[in-house]
Protein backbone atom coordinates (compact mmCIF):
# COMPACT_ATOMS: atom_id res chain seq x y z
CA UNK A 1 0.00 0.00 0.00
CA UNK A 2 1.13 3.56 -0.61
CA UNK A 3 3.07 4.97 2.35
CA UNK A 4 3.26 8.59 1.20
CA UNK A 5 1.94 11.09 3.75
CA UNK A 6 1.85 14.75 2.79
CA UNK A 7 3.46 17.41 4.97
CA UNK A 8 0.86 20.11 5.57
CA UNK A 9 1.93 23.75 5.38
CA UNK A 10 -0.11 26.92 5.55
CA UNK A 11 0.00 29.37 2.64
CA UNK A 12 3.21 31.39 2.74
CA UNK A 13 5.17 28.94 4.91
CA UNK A 14 8.47 27.72 3.54
CA UNK A 15 9.21 24.07 2.84
CA UNK A 16 12.57 22.93 4.13
CA UNK A 17 14.78 21.10 1.65
CA UNK A 18 14.82 18.00 3.90
CA UNK A 19 11.00 17.86 3.80
CA UNK A 20 10.94 18.41 0.03
CA UNK A 21 13.53 15.66 -0.54
CA UNK A 22 11.61 13.24 1.71
CA UNK A 23 8.40 13.93 -0.21
CA UNK A 24 10.18 13.26 -3.52
CA UNK A 25 11.77 10.02 -2.25
CA UNK A 26 8.48 8.73 -0.83
CA UNK A 27 6.65 9.48 -4.08
CA UNK A 28 9.43 7.78 -6.11
CA UNK A 29 9.35 4.69 -3.85
CA UNK A 30 5.56 4.47 -4.07
CA UNK A 31 5.66 4.78 -7.87
CA UNK A 32 8.25 2.00 -8.09
CA UNK A 33 6.07 -0.27 -5.92
CA UNK A 34 2.98 0.52 -8.00
CA UNK A 35 4.84 -0.18 -11.25
CA UNK A 36 5.94 -3.58 -9.90
CA UNK A 37 2.40 -4.41 -8.75
CA UNK A 38 1.05 -3.42 -12.18
CA UNK A 39 3.67 -5.60 -13.90
CA UNK A 40 2.72 -8.62 -11.75
CA UNK A 41 -1.00 -8.04 -12.37
CA UNK A 42 -0.44 -7.74 -16.14
CA UNK A 43 1.44 -11.05 -16.16
CA UNK A 44 -1.44 -12.65 -14.26
CA UNK A 45 -4.04 -11.19 -16.62
CA UNK A 46 -2.01 -12.23 -19.67
CA UNK A 47 -2.02 -15.85 -18.50
CA UNK A 48 -5.76 -15.66 -17.96
CA UNK A 49 -6.54 -13.99 -21.25
CA UNK A 50 -4.26 -15.96 -23.56
CA UNK A 51 -6.33 -18.27 -25.68
CA UNK A 52 -5.19 -20.37 -28.61
CA UNK A 53 -7.62 -22.20 -30.84
CA UNK A 54 -6.19 -25.23 -32.61
CA UNK A 55 -8.13 -26.28 -35.70
CA UNK A 56 -7.83 -28.99 -38.35
CA UNK A 57 -5.56 -31.06 -36.12
CA UNK A 58 -4.36 -34.41 -37.44
CA UNK A 59 -4.13 -37.49 -35.24
CA UNK A 60 -1.68 -40.33 -35.94
CA UNK A 61 -4.28 -42.78 -34.63
CA UNK A 62 -8.01 -43.17 -34.75
CA UNK A 63 -10.36 -42.63 -37.64
CA UNK A 64 -11.78 -39.26 -38.54
CA UNK A 65 -14.88 -38.52 -40.58
CA UNK A 66 -16.29 -35.35 -42.04
CA UNK A 67 -19.31 -33.95 -40.24
CA UNK A 68 -21.52 -34.78 -43.22
CA UNK A 69 -20.24 -38.38 -43.51
CA UNK A 70 -22.14 -41.31 -42.02
CA UNK A 71 -20.10 -43.05 -39.33
CA UNK A 72 -20.38 -46.86 -39.45
CA UNK A 73 -22.77 -48.08 -36.76
CA UNK A 74 -24.36 -44.67 -36.13
CA UNK A 75 -27.60 -43.32 -37.50
CA UNK A 76 -27.37 -39.93 -39.18
CA UNK A 77 -24.70 -37.27 -39.30
CA UNK A 78 -24.37 -33.53 -38.68
CA UNK A 79 -25.53 -32.57 -42.22
CA UNK A 80 -22.85 -29.90 -42.62
CA UNK A 81 -19.15 -29.72 -43.44
CA UNK A 82 -18.27 -27.07 -40.84
CA UNK A 83 -19.83 -26.27 -37.47
CA UNK A 84 -18.06 -23.40 -35.74
CA UNK A 85 -14.40 -24.45 -35.73
CA UNK A 86 -15.31 -28.14 -36.01
CA UNK A 87 -14.58 -29.77 -39.37
CA UNK A 88 -13.95 -33.45 -38.52
CA UNK A 89 -14.96 -35.97 -35.90
CA UNK A 90 -12.80 -38.71 -34.44
CA UNK A 91 -14.75 -41.83 -33.48
CA UNK A 92 -14.41 -45.50 -32.64
CA UNK A 93 -16.74 -48.15 -33.96
CA UNK A 94 -19.85 -49.14 -32.04
CA UNK A 95 -19.03 -50.89 -28.74
CA UNK A 96 -15.28 -50.47 -29.34
CA UNK A 97 -12.84 -49.22 -26.76
CA UNK A 98 -9.46 -47.71 -27.49
CA UNK A 99 -7.72 -44.50 -28.41
CA UNK A 100 -9.91 -42.14 -30.37
CA UNK A 101 -7.17 -39.66 -31.20
CA UNK A 102 -3.87 -38.26 -29.98
CA UNK A 103 -2.55 -34.73 -30.32
CA UNK A 104 0.84 -33.35 -29.41
CA UNK A 105 0.69 -29.85 -27.97
CA UNK A 106 3.93 -28.61 -26.50
CA UNK A 107 2.73 -25.72 -24.38
CA UNK A 108 1.28 -25.05 -20.94
CA UNK A 109 -2.41 -24.61 -20.22
CA UNK A 110 -4.67 -24.11 -17.26
CA UNK A 111 -7.85 -25.18 -19.01
CA UNK A 112 -8.26 -27.27 -22.16
CA UNK A 113 -11.57 -26.82 -23.94
CA UNK A 114 -12.79 -29.58 -26.23
CA UNK A 115 -15.93 -30.36 -28.22
CA UNK A 116 -17.61 -33.74 -27.99
CA UNK A 117 -20.85 -35.67 -28.19
CA UNK A 118 -21.81 -39.33 -27.68
CA UNK A 119 -24.52 -41.49 -29.18
CA UNK A 120 -25.26 -43.39 -25.98
CA UNK A 121 -25.72 -41.07 -23.03
CA UNK A 122 -25.84 -41.49 -19.27
CA UNK A 123 -22.38 -42.95 -18.82
CA UNK A 124 -18.79 -41.90 -18.52
CA UNK A 125 -17.26 -42.75 -21.85
CA UNK A 126 -14.26 -40.48 -22.33
CA UNK A 127 -10.79 -40.64 -20.85
CA UNK A 128 -8.24 -37.84 -21.23
CA UNK A 129 -4.55 -38.57 -20.69
CA UNK A 130 -1.94 -35.85 -20.38
CA UNK A 131 1.73 -36.67 -20.79
CA UNK A 132 3.93 -33.91 -19.40
CA UNK A 133 7.37 -32.93 -20.68
CA UNK A 134 9.02 -34.50 -17.62
CA UNK A 135 7.42 -37.86 -18.48
CA UNK A 136 4.73 -37.91 -15.79
CA UNK A 137 1.26 -38.93 -16.89
CA UNK A 138 -2.14 -37.87 -15.59
CA UNK A 139 -5.37 -39.59 -16.65
CA UNK A 140 -8.91 -38.39 -16.01
CA UNK A 141 -11.26 -41.38 -16.24
CA UNK A 142 -14.96 -41.75 -17.09
CA UNK A 143 -15.72 -38.22 -18.27
CA UNK A 144 -19.42 -37.92 -18.98
CA UNK A 145 -20.31 -36.92 -22.55
CA UNK A 146 -23.82 -35.77 -23.44
CA UNK A 147 -25.96 -37.34 -26.18
CA UNK A 148 -25.39 -35.77 -29.60
CA UNK A 149 -28.79 -36.74 -31.05
CA UNK A 150 -30.70 -34.12 -29.05
CA UNK A 151 -29.87 -31.26 -26.69
CA UNK A 152 -29.45 -32.42 -23.08
CA UNK A 153 -29.59 -30.53 -19.78
CA UNK A 154 -26.16 -29.69 -18.33
CA UNK A 155 -26.51 -31.75 -15.19
CA UNK A 156 -23.73 -31.97 -12.62
CA UNK A 157 -21.62 -34.70 -14.26
CA UNK A 158 -19.08 -32.88 -16.46
CA UNK A 159 -21.47 -30.01 -17.35
CA UNK A 160 -20.90 -28.51 -20.77
CA UNK A 161 -20.07 -24.82 -21.18
CA UNK A 162 -21.91 -24.19 -24.42
CA UNK A 163 -23.24 -26.12 -27.38
CA UNK A 164 -23.60 -25.86 -31.15
CA UNK A 165 -26.54 -27.20 -33.12
CA UNK A 166 -26.05 -28.48 -36.66
CA UNK A 167 -28.67 -27.76 -39.35
CA UNK A 168 -30.44 -31.03 -38.47
CA UNK A 169 -30.17 -30.21 -34.73
CA UNK A 170 -27.42 -32.66 -33.86
CA UNK A 171 -25.40 -31.30 -30.95
CA UNK A 172 -21.73 -30.64 -30.21
CA UNK A 173 -21.01 -29.83 -26.57
CA UNK A 174 -18.05 -27.76 -25.36
CA UNK A 175 -16.39 -29.02 -22.18
CA UNK A 176 -13.57 -27.70 -19.99
CA UNK A 177 -10.77 -29.89 -18.66
CA UNK A 178 -8.70 -28.28 -15.89
CA UNK A 179 -5.02 -29.14 -15.84
CA UNK A 180 -4.35 -30.70 -12.43
Backbone as CSV, one residue per row, in Angstrom:
resi,resn,N_x,N_y,N_z,CA_x,CA_y,CA_z,C_x,C_y,C_z
1,UNK,0.846,-1.176,0.000,0.000,0.000,0.000,0.887,1.233,0.000
2,UNK,0.377,2.308,-0.504,1.130,3.557,-0.614,1.421,4.095,0.777
3,UNK,2.700,4.477,1.015,3.074,4.965,2.346,3.231,6.477,2.393
4,UNK,3.063,7.148,1.262,3.259,8.592,1.204,2.266,9.313,2.107
5,UNK,2.784,10.228,2.923,1.942,11.089,3.748,2.380,12.525,3.510
6,UNK,1.466,13.370,3.092,1.847,14.754,2.790,2.219,15.525,4.058
7,UNK,3.103,16.482,3.886,3.459,17.409,4.967,2.607,18.647,4.745
8,UNK,1.789,18.985,5.714,0.857,20.108,5.569,1.541,21.420,5.962
9,UNK,1.403,22.400,5.115,1.929,23.753,5.378,0.819,24.754,5.083
10,UNK,0.842,25.831,5.812,-0.107,26.920,5.554,0.427,27.787,4.416
11,UNK,-0.461,28.496,3.729,-0.002,29.371,2.644,1.054,30.351,3.154
12,UNK,2.137,30.460,2.401,3.211,31.393,2.738,4.327,30.775,3.552
13,UNK,4.113,29.589,4.141,5.171,28.936,4.909,6.179,28.304,3.949
14,UNK,7.413,28.300,4.356,8.467,27.720,3.537,8.550,26.212,3.762
15,UNK,8.971,25.514,2.725,9.206,24.068,2.836,10.707,23.866,2.927
16,UNK,11.139,23.192,3.974,12.566,22.926,4.134,13.017,21.925,3.073
17,UNK,14.261,21.998,2.689,14.779,21.099,1.648,14.722,19.638,2.102
18,UNK,14.910,19.368,3.398,14.817,17.998,3.901,13.409,17.446,3.700
19,UNK,12.392,18.288,3.993,11.003,17.862,3.801,10.713,17.621,2.315
20,UNK,11.173,18.540,1.472,10.942,18.407,0.030,11.594,17.132,-0.515
21,UNK,12.834,16.860,-0.085,13.535,15.660,-0.535,12.827,14.392,-0.061
22,UNK,12.336,14.402,1.191,11.613,13.237,1.709,10.346,12.995,0.903
23,UNK,9.615,14.063,0.593,8.401,13.925,-0.215,8.749,13.286,-1.563
24,UNK,9.794,13.783,-2.206,10.184,13.260,-3.518,10.587,11.783,-3.436
25,UNK,11.341,11.413,-2.403,11.771,10.023,-2.247,10.585,9.101,-1.980
26,UNK,9.661,9.537,-1.115,8.476,8.728,-0.828,7.628,8.518,-2.082
27,UNK,7.438,9.589,-2.850,6.653,9.479,-4.083,7.348,8.532,-5.063
28,UNK,8.685,8.665,-5.206,9.432,7.784,-6.110,9.319,6.321,-5.668
29,UNK,9.465,6.052,-4.361,9.353,4.688,-3.852,7.958,4.115,-4.097
30,UNK,6.936,4.925,-3.844,5.562,4.473,-4.067,5.304,4.176,-5.544
31,UNK,5.822,5.015,-6.431,5.657,4.780,-7.870,6.351,3.489,-8.300
32,UNK,7.529,3.228,-7.756,8.249,1.996,-8.090,7.455,0.770,-7.630
33,UNK,6.884,0.836,-6.418,6.071,-0.275,-5.917,4.830,-0.476,-6.780
34,UNK,4.172,0.621,-7.149,2.982,0.517,-7.995,3.317,-0.065,-9.368
35,UNK,4.436,0.362,-9.948,4.845,-0.184,-11.245,5.086,-1.686,-11.156
36,UNK,5.702,-2.147,-10.083,5.938,-3.578,-9.904,4.618,-4.327,-9.725
37,UNK,3.702,-3.777,-8.931,2.396,-4.409,-8.752,1.636,-4.485,-10.075
38,UNK,1.707,-3.432,-10.865,1.045,-3.422,-12.175,1.672,-4.470,-13.091
39,UNK,2.993,-4.592,-13.069,3.667,-5.596,-13.899,3.216,-7.008,-13.523
40,UNK,3.151,-7.296,-12.218,2.715,-8.616,-11.751,1.262,-8.874,-12.154
41,UNK,0.403,-7.879,-11.986,-1.001,-8.041,-12.373,-1.153,-8.257,-13.875
42,UNK,-0.371,-7.545,-14.679,-0.445,-7.739,-16.138,-0.022,-9.151,-16.520
43,UNK,1.023,-9.668,-15.895,1.439,-11.050,-16.162,0.311,-12.014,-15.815
44,UNK,-0.331,-11.791,-14.684,-1.437,-12.645,-14.261,-2.591,-12.570,-15.255
45,UNK,-2.949,-11.369,-15.661,-4.043,-11.186,-16.621,-3.680,-11.797,-17.965
46,UNK,-2.436,-11.649,-18.393,-2.014,-12.234,-19.667,-2.160,-13.744,-19.667
47,UNK,-1.857,-14.393,-18.547,-2.016,-15.846,-18.504,-3.481,-16.237,-18.493
48,UNK,-4.330,-15.367,-17.958,-5.764,-15.657,-17.958,-6.367,-15.424,-19.335
49,UNK,-5.900,-14.409,-20.016,-6.538,-13.985,-21.251,-5.987,-14.683,-22.490
50,UNK,-4.841,-15.330,-22.395,-4.259,-15.961,-23.562,-5.081,-17.169,-23.964
51,UNK,-5.529,-17.169,-25.173,-6.332,-18.268,-25.676,-5.849,-18.617,-27.073
52,UNK,-5.621,-19.890,-27.296,-5.189,-20.367,-28.606,-6.197,-21.403,-29.068
53,UNK,-6.683,-21.240,-30.272,-7.621,-22.201,-30.844,-6.884,-23.024,-31.888
54,UNK,-6.845,-24.323,-31.671,-6.193,-25.231,-32.606,-7.274,-25.858,-33.479
55,UNK,-7.126,-25.732,-34.787,-8.128,-26.280,-35.700,-7.464,-27.208,-36.709
56,UNK,-8.269,-28.055,-37.303,-7.831,-28.994,-38.348,-6.624,-29.809,-37.895
57,UNK,-6.662,-30.269,-36.661,-5.559,-31.064,-36.123,-5.626,-32.479,-36.688
58,UNK,-4.469,-33.050,-36.932,-4.363,-34.413,-37.438,-3.926,-35.324,-36.298
59,UNK,-4.491,-36.517,-36.263,-4.130,-37.488,-35.244,-3.458,-38.682,-35.916
60,UNK,-2.340,-39.168,-35.347,-1.684,-40.332,-35.937,-2.457,-41.630,-35.703
61,UNK,-3.474,-41.587,-34.887,-4.277,-42.785,-34.629,-5.751,-42.414,-34.638
62,UNK,-6.574,-43.410,-34.706,-8.011,-43.169,-34.747,-8.475,-42.892,-36.166
63,UNK,-9.765,-42.883,-36.337,-10.364,-42.630,-37.643,-11.184,-41.363,-37.557
64,UNK,-10.997,-40.494,-38.541,-11.783,-39.263,-38.544,-12.727,-39.273,-39.737
65,UNK,-13.855,-38.629,-39.547,-14.877,-38.521,-40.577,-15.289,-37.063,-40.689
66,UNK,-15.710,-36.670,-41.870,-16.291,-35.350,-42.045,-17.622,-35.283,-41.315
67,UNK,-18.057,-34.094,-40.987,-19.314,-33.951,-40.244,-20.518,-34.404,-41.059
68,UNK,-20.395,-34.375,-42.383,-21.519,-34.783,-43.223,-21.391,-36.231,-43.694
69,UNK,-20.410,-36.971,-43.168,-20.243,-38.384,-43.511,-20.956,-39.249,-42.482
70,UNK,-21.521,-40.353,-42.943,-22.136,-41.310,-42.024,-21.044,-42.165,-41.397
71,UNK,-21.058,-42.245,-40.080,-20.098,-43.049,-39.333,-20.665,-44.454,-39.222
72,UNK,-19.874,-45.491,-39.546,-20.377,-46.862,-39.451,-20.933,-47.169,-38.063
73,UNK,-22.131,-47.708,-38.021,-22.770,-48.079,-36.765,-23.616,-46.990,-36.136
74,UNK,-23.556,-45.764,-36.663,-24.362,-44.674,-36.126,-25.425,-44.288,-37.138
75,UNK,-26.503,-43.746,-36.643,-27.598,-43.321,-37.504,-27.532,-41.812,-37.670
76,UNK,-27.373,-41.358,-38.911,-27.367,-39.928,-39.183,-25.994,-39.308,-39.048
77,UNK,-25.925,-38.039,-39.424,-24.697,-37.266,-39.298,-25.073,-35.823,-38.991
78,UNK,-24.111,-34.925,-39.050,-24.370,-33.531,-38.684,-24.899,-32.686,-39.842
79,UNK,-24.943,-33.229,-41.045,-25.529,-32.566,-42.221,-24.880,-31.221,-42.548
80,UNK,-23.602,-31.105,-42.279,-22.851,-29.896,-42.621,-21.374,-30.254,-42.692
81,UNK,-20.588,-29.448,-43.375,-19.151,-29.724,-43.445,-18.366,-28.978,-42.374
82,UNK,-18.927,-27.880,-41.873,-18.269,-27.074,-40.838,-19.312,-26.636,-39.823
83,UNK,-18.961,-26.733,-38.547,-19.835,-26.269,-37.473,-18.953,-25.516,-36.481
84,UNK,-18.992,-24.191,-36.535,-18.060,-23.395,-35.738,-16.655,-23.664,-36.235
85,UNK,-15.758,-24.070,-35.339,-14.397,-24.453,-35.727,-14.295,-25.937,-36.062
86,UNK,-15.352,-26.682,-35.873,-15.306,-28.136,-36.008,-15.467,-28.524,-37.476
87,UNK,-14.516,-29.321,-37.979,-14.579,-29.772,-39.370,-14.551,-31.291,-39.496
88,UNK,-14.041,-31.989,-38.478,-13.946,-33.448,-38.522,-14.330,-34.000,-37.156
89,UNK,-14.660,-35.275,-37.155,-14.963,-35.965,-35.903,-14.142,-37.247,-35.836
90,UNK,-13.573,-37.499,-34.670,-12.804,-38.711,-34.438,-13.689,-39.656,-33.644
91,UNK,-13.858,-40.881,-34.136,-14.755,-41.832,-33.476,-14.161,-43.232,-33.505
92,UNK,-14.670,-44.064,-32.617,-14.410,-45.500,-32.637,-15.674,-46.173,-33.144
93,UNK,-15.554,-47.412,-33.548,-16.736,-48.152,-33.965,-17.654,-48.409,-32.781
94,UNK,-18.862,-48.853,-33.076,-19.849,-49.142,-32.035,-19.310,-50.216,-31.098
95,UNK,-19.452,-49.972,-29.799,-19.030,-50.892,-28.740,-17.522,-51.139,-28.720
96,UNK,-16.730,-50.318,-29.379,-15.283,-50.475,-29.343,-14.695,-49.569,-28.275
97,UNK,-13.579,-50.027,-27.717,-12.844,-49.217,-26.761,-11.427,-49.076,-27.280
98,UNK,-10.828,-47.932,-27.049,-9.465,-47.709,-27.490,-9.195,-46.228,-27.619
99,UNK,-8.074,-45.906,-28.235,-7.719,-44.504,-28.405,-8.480,-43.922,-29.585
100,UNK,-9.153,-42.821,-29.326,-9.908,-42.141,-30.373,-8.958,-41.288,-31.200
101,UNK,-8.108,-40.531,-30.515,-7.166,-39.657,-31.204,-6.056,-39.269,-30.233
102,UNK,-4.999,-38.702,-30.789,-3.868,-38.262,-29.985,-3.305,-37.004,-30.621
103,UNK,-3.082,-35.986,-29.811,-2.553,-34.728,-30.317,-1.363,-34.312,-29.474
104,UNK,-0.328,-33.845,-30.115,0.843,-33.351,-29.408,0.819,-31.837,-29.355
105,UNK,0.685,-31.299,-28.163,0.686,-29.851,-27.971,1.770,-29.551,-26.948
106,UNK,2.818,-28.904,-27.396,3.934,-28.610,-26.502,3.787,-27.181,-26.003
107,UNK,2.998,-27.023,-24.966,2.732,-25.715,-24.377,2.106,-25.960,-23.015
108,UNK,1.942,-24.908,-22.236,1.276,-25.045,-20.944,-0.163,-24.569,-21.091
109,UNK,-1.030,-25.090,-20.234,-2.407,-24.610,-20.219,-2.998,-24.821,-18.833
110,UNK,-3.911,-23.949,-18.492,-4.668,-24.106,-17.256,-5.947,-24.883,-17.527
111,UNK,-6.598,-24.532,-18.641,-7.854,-25.182,-19.012,-7.794,-25.560,-20.484
112,UNK,-8.167,-26.791,-20.784,-8.258,-27.272,-22.160,-9.742,-27.416,-22.485
113,UNK,-10.178,-26.711,-23.506,-11.568,-26.816,-23.937,-11.636,-27.777,-25.114
114,UNK,-12.639,-28.632,-25.126,-12.794,-29.575,-26.228,-14.279,-29.742,-26.536
115,UNK,-14.553,-30.137,-27.763,-15.929,-30.356,-28.218,-16.154,-31.849,-28.354
116,UNK,-17.328,-32.313,-27.921,-17.610,-33.739,-27.985,-19.111,-33.982,-27.991
117,UNK,-19.470,-35.209,-28.245,-20.852,-35.672,-28.186,-20.824,-37.184,-28.272
118,UNK,-21.782,-37.862,-27.669,-21.812,-39.326,-27.675,-23.193,-39.803,-28.102
119,UNK,-23.222,-40.967,-28.737,-24.516,-41.488,-29.175,-25.285,-42.101,-28.013
120,UNK,-24.592,-42.787,-27.136,-25.263,-43.390,-25.983,-24.936,-42.560,-24.756
121,UNK,-25.951,-41.994,-24.147,-25.724,-41.073,-23.033,-25.793,-41.792,-21.692
122,UNK,-25.711,-41.002,-20.642,-25.835,-41.490,-19.267,-24.698,-42.401,-18.823
123,UNK,-23.510,-42.204,-19.362,-22.385,-42.955,-18.823,-21.095,-42.204,-19.098
124,UNK,-20.104,-42.484,-18.286,-18.791,-41.897,-18.517,-18.100,-42.672,-19.621
125,UNK,-17.804,-42.001,-20.708,-17.264,-42.746,-21.848,-15.988,-42.143,-22.415
126,UNK,-15.461,-41.101,-21.790,-14.258,-40.477,-22.327,-13.167,-40.454,-21.265
127,UNK,-11.963,-40.677,-21.714,-10.791,-40.638,-20.847,-9.791,-39.688,-21.496
128,UNK,-9.255,-38.762,-20.724,-8.240,-37.841,-21.230,-6.939,-38.125,-20.495
129,UNK,-5.871,-38.318,-21.260,-4.553,-38.571,-20.689,-3.610,-37.456,-21.108
130,UNK,-2.945,-36.873,-20.126,-1.939,-35.848,-20.384,-0.571,-36.439,-20.092
131,UNK,0.348,-36.260,-21.021,1.730,-36.666,-20.789,2.566,-35.400,-20.751
132,UNK,3.165,-35.137,-19.602,3.929,-33.915,-19.405,5.353,-34.067,-19.933
133,UNK,6.018,-32.950,-20.122,7.372,-32.932,-20.675,8.332,-33.748,-19.817
134,UNK,8.124,-33.745,-18.503,9.023,-34.496,-17.618,8.723,-35.995,-17.602
135,UNK,7.731,-36.440,-18.381,7.416,-37.860,-18.482,6.285,-38.327,-17.584
136,UNK,5.850,-37.504,-16.640,4.735,-37.909,-15.788,3.444,-37.918,-16.601
137,UNK,2.528,-38.756,-16.170,1.264,-38.932,-16.893,0.112,-38.743,-15.920
138,UNK,-0.909,-38.034,-16.369,-2.138,-37.873,-15.590,-3.305,-38.313,-16.466
139,UNK,-4.202,-39.117,-15.900,-5.365,-39.590,-16.648,-6.635,-39.264,-15.887
140,UNK,-7.577,-38.654,-16.562,-8.911,-38.395,-16.014,-9.838,-39.440,-16.627
141,UNK,-10.439,-40.262,-15.777,-11.262,-41.383,-16.238,-12.748,-41.045,-16.256
142,UNK,-13.487,-41.750,-17.071,-14.956,-41.746,-17.089,-15.578,-40.358,-17.160
143,UNK,-15.097,-39.533,-18.065,-15.719,-38.223,-18.266,-17.059,-38.415,-18.970
144,UNK,-18.067,-37.813,-18.427,-19.415,-37.917,-18.976,-19.518,-37.071,-20.243
145,UNK,-20.081,-37.631,-21.289,-20.311,-36.922,-22.548,-21.806,-36.987,-22.848
146,UNK,-22.386,-35.845,-23.181,-23.822,-35.770,-23.444,-24.179,-36.337,-24.819
147,UNK,-25.433,-36.742,-24.954,-25.961,-37.338,-26.181,-25.991,-36.312,-27.315
148,UNK,-25.476,-36.690,-28.464,-25.393,-35.773,-29.602,-26.666,-35.745,-30.438
149,UNK,-27.592,-36.683,-30.207,-28.794,-36.745,-31.048,-29.838,-35.711,-30.679
150,UNK,-29.792,-35.204,-29.452,-30.698,-34.124,-29.052,-30.095,-33.377,-27.874
151,UNK,-30.429,-32.105,-27.742,-29.870,-31.263,-26.690,-30.255,-31.797,-25.317
152,UNK,-29.254,-31.906,-24.434,-29.448,-32.424,-23.081,-29.271,-31.303,-22.062
153,UNK,-29.827,-31.487,-20.863,-29.586,-30.534,-19.777,-28.140,-30.697,-19.310
154,UNK,-27.562,-29.642,-18.743,-26.156,-29.691,-18.335,-25.894,-30.754,-17.282
155,UNK,-26.737,-30.805,-16.268,-26.512,-31.747,-15.187,-25.292,-31.372,-14.364
156,UNK,-24.895,-32.261,-13.459,-23.727,-31.968,-12.624,-22.548,-32.886,-12.926
157,UNK,-22.732,-33.844,-13.835,-21.624,-34.697,-14.264,-20.986,-34.067,-15.497
158,UNK,-19.810,-33.508,-15.352,-19.083,-32.876,-16.462,-19.991,-31.939,-17.266
159,UNK,-20.535,-30.900,-16.632,-21.466,-30.014,-17.348,-20.774,-29.301,-18.509
160,UNK,-21.479,-29.208,-19.618,-20.904,-28.514,-20.768,-20.987,-27.011,-20.569
161,UNK,-20.140,-26.273,-21.297,-20.075,-24.823,-21.182,-21.024,-24.168,-22.168
162,UNK,-21.020,-24.689,-23.381,-21.909,-24.194,-24.423,-22.141,-25.330,-25.406
163,UNK,-22.975,-25.090,-26.383,-23.241,-26.119,-27.382,-23.467,-25.471,-28.741
164,UNK,-23.304,-26.279,-29.781,-23.601,-25.865,-31.151,-24.588,-26.859,-31.739
165,UNK,-25.580,-26.341,-32.435,-26.544,-27.201,-33.122,-26.240,-27.198,-34.609
166,UNK,-26.235,-28.381,-35.214,-26.051,-28.479,-36.658,-27.390,-28.177,-37.336
167,UNK,-27.406,-28.054,-38.662,-28.673,-27.765,-39.354,-29.780,-28.778,-39.061
168,UNK,-29.421,-30.032,-38.813,-30.440,-31.033,-38.472,-30.555,-31.243,-36.958
169,UNK,-30.069,-30.262,-36.193,-30.174,-30.205,-34.731,-29.425,-31.310,-34.000
170,UNK,-28.353,-31.798,-34.596,-27.424,-32.659,-33.863,-26.527,-31.732,-33.046
171,UNK,-26.027,-32.201,-31.916,-25.396,-31.303,-30.947,-23.914,-31.624,-30.740
172,UNK,-23.106,-30.570,-30.697,-21.731,-30.636,-30.210,-21.709,-29.868,-28.894
173,UNK,-21.103,-30.466,-27.878,-21.005,-29.831,-26.566,-19.556,-29.413,-26.308
174,UNK,-19.390,-28.237,-25.725,-18.051,-27.758,-25.364,-17.838,-28.014,-23.873
175,UNK,-16.733,-28.694,-23.556,-16.387,-29.022,-22.177,-15.059,-28.362,-21.800
176,UNK,-14.831,-28.244,-20.501,-13.569,-27.702,-19.994,-12.872,-28.773,-19.165
177,UNK,-11.586,-28.955,-19.427,-10.769,-29.889,-18.664,-9.677,-29.085,-17.976
178,UNK,-9.684,-29.064,-16.643,-8.703,-28.281,-15.888,-7.437,-29.098,-15.685
179,UNK,-6.313,-28.486,-16.014,-5.023,-29.137,-15.837,-4.750,-29.280,-14.338
180,UNK,-4.560,-30.511,-13.874,-4.345,-30.702,-12.434,-3.013,-30.147,-12.004
